[in-house]
Amino acid sequence: MTKATVLAEGLYFGEGPRWHDGRLWFSDFYDHAVKSMDPSGAIRTELVIDDQPSGLGWLPDGRLLVVAMHAMRLLRVDPDGVKVHADLSGVAAYHANDMVVDRSGRAYVGNFGFRLDDALKARGVESVIADHPTARLARVDPDGRVHLAAEELHFPNGCVLTPDGGTLIVAETLAMRLTSFDVASDGTLGNRRTWATLGMRAPDGICLDADGHVWIANAIAPECLLIAPGGEVVATVQTSQPCFACMLGGEDRRTLYMMTAPTSMADVVSQARQGRIESAGVNAPGAGLP
C-alpha cells in the first residue's frame, strides 16, 4: 500500500479531474468553478458558471465542454462565451454528472437518477445500495444531438475509453462494479458485460492505465485502487479522506491525482473548504480517455 501526499487544500468538493495541456483540470462543485492546478500544486480558476459543474472534456478544436449538473445541460465554452451544447434532460432523471469525451467530440454523460443525498439520509448506505432507481447514460454527438446510450445502470459515474476507442468502461457506483460496452463507429454501445466486480467498494471517478487496468476512487473509503479485469486489486493508494475521483497525469502520466473530501453529502461539504488534491507516483502511465 502506498500513502498519498496532499498537494492542495481549500477546495469544497473536487470532481472530474482531467490532465490537459500540462495541468490538472477539475470541477469544484460549490465554488461553481472549473479550476486547474500546475504540478507544484498552485491552483487557478478557469471558468465560473451559474450551476454546479462536474464532468469535463474537450472538442477536437480545443473548446471546453462542462456538465452543468442541476440544469442537466452540457455547456460549451466558445471564444465569445459559454453556450448550451446539449440539453440532457430527456435522458437524465436527476443531476447530470461525470463524462468522457472521445477524440471526435462525442460525449457520454451519466447522471444520478434520483435524489441520492435524500435517500442516504432517510435509509442509510446499505439500504440505498440494495434498493434504488436505475439511471440512463446519454450520448451527445459532436453537433449537440442527444441520444440514449444505455439504460438500467446503477448510478453511472466515471467513464473511460480504451486507446483504440473501441471499449467504454463505466463505473456503476451503486452496483459496486465496472461495466463495459463495445463502441460502434457511430458511437452506439453494445455487448454490455461486467468488466470487474468490486466487493464493498463504490467506484466513483475512474481512469485507465497502459496495462489495461483501471484506477477507481472508492467513494466509501479513503483509498484509490488499481483493478484488473475481473476485479483483482493490483495496487492500493491510501488517501487522507474518502476518494471521489482520480486521474493519471504529470509529464510522464505516472502521477496519480486524487480528489478527496470528508463526504459527498452536499450539506456538509458545501459549508467548509475541506476538499483536497492528493497524489502518488505509480508504475504504469495513463492511457485512453479522459
Secondary structure, DSSP 8 states (H G I E B T S, - for coil): -EE-EEEEEEES-EEEEEEETTEEEEEEGGGTEEEEE-TTS-EEEEEE-SS-EEEEEE-TTS-EEEEETTTTEEEEEETTEEEEEEE-TTT-SS-EEEEEE-TTS-EEEEE--S-HHHHHHHH-HHHHHHS---EEEEEE-TTS-EEEEEEEESSEEEEEE-TTS-EEEEEEGGGTEEEEEEE-TTS-EEEEEEEEE-SS--EEEEEEBTTS-EEEEETTTTEEEEE-TBS-EEEEEE-SS-EEEEEEESTTS-EEEEEE-S-S-HHHHTTS--EEEEEEE-SS-B-SB-
